[in-house]
């Protein structure tokens, strides 16, 4: 039988307000306490103390952010130690809040948008691969989510090749497990690192596979690639695996896989 499916590439461009302040409750409470102390006595920005406590600060960041209007954009760092660009033969250091604005534009690509399993013979697993590539400049990282519209399906009859449950019967869209037996049928995937270490830890064992989350079953898209490291050309290989039993109806099966690229801050 012929079995194939199409992979759709979807890239979401998301704008962020990079310097929007975010505080946890303990930090906010500390700010309030310091505000009250400022009124009570004179202290400097590096050491604050009384008979009950001493707080040492390396510096006090009093201003940082990105000011802009229609005519200009200005990155601001006030109070941070040694802001600037530092380079050497083996390193580059960008110190200062203005470097949150990365010089590496976020980009995502897929090496092949069509995967063809060809003719599947019962009890003979077939694998195919493609490569995901990400350029990421944000220190907060990125993630690639994935889902399928439904299991591999013969559209003319509605018959499915079910998603794999792996050898142990425990594979789901959130749980990976070993899939090595030729008598375990279905469709699934795994992730392997090529450049970087961006695959989920669930695939650390080379025989582990998972199901794709199914939008038809209202399952949430799952992370297939992510990192907080900055760099160009971060790559993973996605391996797609299909195996059918002798009772599987002959025909052409297909589904759509959607990858969603999300840069973070």
Secondary structure, 3 states (H helix, E strand, C coil): CEEEEEEEEEECCCCCCCCCCCCCHHHHHHHHHHHHHHHHCCCCCCEEECCCCEEECCCCCCEEEEEECCCCEEEEEECCCCCEEEECCCCEEEECHHHHCCCCCCEEEECCCEEEEEECCCCCCEEEEEEEEEEECCCCCEEEEEEECCCEEECCCCEEECECCCCCCCCCCCCCEECCCCCCCEEEEEEEEEECCCCCHHHCCCCEEECCCECCCCCCCEEEEEECCCEEEEEEEEEEEEECCCCCCCCCEECEEEEEEEECC
